[in-house]
Amino acid sequence: MLNPFLSILPPRVDTVSSFLNFHTRLDVLRLDLVHPVVSGNKWYKLSHYIADAKKKNKTTLLTFGGAYSNHIVATAAAAKMEGLNSIGIIRGEEPVQWSHTLKNAASYGMRLLFSSRADYRLKTIPGAALNNGSTESIFVIPEGGYGPPGAAGIEALMRNFLPANYSHLITAVGTGTTAAGLVNASCDEQVLGIPVLKNNNSLLSEINALVTAEKQSRFQLIEDFHFGGYAKKTPELISFMNSFYEATGIPTDFVYTGKMFFAIYEMLKFGLIPSSASILAIHTGGLQGNASLPKGTLIF
Ligand SMILES: *Cc1c(COP(=O)(O)O)cnc(C)c1O
C-alpha cells in the first residue's frame, strides 16, 4: 500500500465547545497541523496523482500556479519526499522579489519557469521544461490539483472520519476539488462550500463534474463570504480571525479558512445553519499566507 507522505502527521479533530457564544457542536479537522510548511488539503489532493505518476514511471511532476500558490509549494515538497523532480509553471513575469511561496518551492528543489499570462492561460508546457524535447518523463498535475484524482485523495482522507453523526461538512473553496471529495465521502451530511473567489460562474458545474450524480443535491455553494475576491480582506475579517483565535486557540488564514469560519459564524447567527447542527469544518491550512500581512495585524 502506497504511503506517499511519510513525514506527514495524521490529522486530528478538535472540538470547539463554545464558538463565540454559539453552543453548536463545531469540530475542526486540523489539516493545518500535518506539516510545518506544507499544511492543509494540498497533500491529500496530490496523493493519487503521485501514485499514478510513479506507476507510469514518470520522474518529474509538473504543475501550474501563481506566485502565492499553496499548491505549488505542496507539489514541490511532495515531489522531494517521493524522490521525484518537480517543475512549477508560474503565472506572469518573474517578480523582482520572489514571494515566500516561490522561495519555499525552490528550496524543495522545484524548477520554476515563469509564463506570460497569455501562455499560462493555455497551460502550454514551455520548451525549457522538456527533457531533450520530450515530455515522456513528465507527469502533469492540473492547476490546483483539480480533477478526479484530486477529489479521490480528499475522499480517501475523509473516509477516516466519516460517518460520525455530523449534519454539516464545511470547507473553503478555490477550485472546489476539496469540496468535491467531501461530497463523495459524505453519507447523509449536507456539504457547504464557501468560495473565496468572486463571480466564478463555472464553479458549481466544475465541482459537479467531480461528484457522483446522486450526491450532487447534497452540496451547496454559499456565495456571500469572499470579502471582495481572492486574497481580499476587510478589518472585520481580521478582527473576526483574532476573536476566533482567542475563543478557540485555532489560527486561520485570511485567504481561505478565516472566510470559512466567518461564514459559519454568520450562518449560525442568522439561523441558516440551525443551532442543533453538528458541524465538521475542514481547516485546510494555508497559514503561510498570513506572512504577507503587516506585523501585529494578527494576535497569533
Ligand atoms: C488551496 C486551498 C483551498 C482550496 O482548495 P480547492 O480544493 O482548490 O477548493 C482551501 N484552503 C486552503 C488553505 C488552500 O490552500
The ligand as an SDF file (V2000), in Angstrom:
LIG
                    3D

 15 15  0  0  0  0  0  0  0  0999 V2000
   -5.9520   25.5280   -1.9980 C   0  0  0  0  0  0  0  0  0  0  0  0
   -6.6640   25.8120   -0.7300 C   0  0  0  0  0  0  0  0  0  0  0  0
   -8.0560   25.6730   -0.6260 C   0  0  0  0  0  0  0  0  0  0  0  0
   -8.9340   25.3720   -1.8140 C   0  0  0  0  0  0  0  0  0  0  0  0
   -8.9260   24.0260   -2.1710 O   0  0  0  0  0  0  0  0  0  0  0  0
   -9.7040   23.5830   -3.5020 P   0  0  0  0  0  0  0  0  0  0  0  0
   -9.6160   22.1110   -3.4460 O   0  0  0  0  0  0  0  0  0  0  0  0
   -8.9240   24.1430   -4.6580 O   0  0  0  0  0  0  0  0  0  0  0  0
  -11.0590   24.1230   -3.4490 O   0  0  0  0  0  0  0  0  0  0  0  0
   -8.6380   25.8950    0.6070 C   0  0  0  0  0  0  0  0  0  0  0  0
   -7.8960   26.2480    1.6720 N   0  0  0  0  0  0  0  0  0  0  0  0
   -6.5650   26.4070    1.6070 C   0  0  0  0  0  0  0  0  0  0  0  0
   -5.8300   26.8350    2.8190 C   0  0  0  0  0  0  0  0  0  0  0  0
   -5.9020   26.2050    0.4150 C   0  0  0  0  0  0  0  0  0  0  0  0
   -4.5720   26.3970    0.3570 O   0  0  0  0  0  0  0  0  0  0  0  0
  1  2  1  0
  2  3  1  0
  2 14  2  0
  3  4  1  0
  3 10  2  0
  4  5  1  0
  5  6  1  0
  6  7  2  0
  6  8  1  0
  6  9  1  0
 10 11  1  0
 11 12  2  0
 12 13  1  0
 12 14  1  0
 14 15  1  0
M  END
$$$$
